[in-house]
Amino acid sequence: MTESKRFEFRAEFFNAFNHPNFANPNSDITNPGSFGKVYNTINPILGLGSGGPGDSRQIQFGLKFYF
């Protein structure tokens, strides 16, 4: 390896702590037993690569060589 050649290592974390993203609470005021309760989490967005709401934990590594 010389001064003009080098490696670069990258690590990217999406939702690293696996925190759930909750859906909106129930807004039906006619049912007092379920009003304001949250029953679901947000589903992942189809077609979105990564990092969207509802995605589970993802870790991505990369190695690049500069010359």
C-alpha positions in Angstrom: 0.0 0.0 0.0 1.3 3.4 -0.9 0.1 6.9 0.0 -2.2 7.0 -3.0 -3.9 3.7 -2.3 -6.2 3.1 0.6 -9.2 1.1 1.9 -12.4 2.6 3.4 -14.7 0.5 5.6 -18.3 1.7 6.2 -21.0 0.4 8.4 -24.6 1.8 8.2 -27.3 1.0 10.7 -31.0 1.4 10.2 -33.3 1.1 13.2 -30.2 -0.1 15.2 -32.1 -0.5 18.5 -35.1 -2.2 16.7 -37.5 0.4 18.1 -41.1 -0.2 17.0 -42.9 2.6 15.2 -46.5 2.5 16.3 -49.5 3.2 14.1 -52.0 6.0 14.9 -54.4 5.3 17.8 -58.0 4.3 17.3 -60.0 7.4 16.6 -63.5 5.9 16.8 -65.1 8.0 19.7 -68.3 5.9 19.6 -66.5 3.0 21.2 -65.1 4.1 24.5 -63.4 0.8 25.2 -61.0 1.1 22.3 -60.8 4.9 21.8 -57.2 6.1 21.9 -55.6 2.6 22.0 -52.8 1.6 19.6 -53.2 -1.9 18.3 -50.6 -2.1 15.4 -47.2 -1.0 14.3 -46.5 0.7 11.0 -45.9 -1.7 8.1 -42.8 -1.3 5.9 -43.3 0.8 2.8 -43.2 -1.4 -0.3 -40.6 -0.4 -2.8 -38.5 1.6 -0.3 -35.0 0.3 -0.1 -34.4 0.6 3.6 -34.7 3.0 6.5 -38.4 3.6 6.1 -40.9 3.5 8.9 -41.8 0.1 10.1 -38.6 -1.6 8.9 -36.8 -4.0 11.2 -33.2 -3.7 12.2 -30.8 -3.6 9.2 -27.0 -3.4 9.1 -25.0 -2.8 6.0 -21.3 -3.0 5.6 -19.2 -1.7 2.7 -15.5 -1.9 1.8 -14.0 0.4 -0.9 -10.5 0.5 -2.4 -9.2 3.8 -3.7 -6.4 3.7 -6.2 
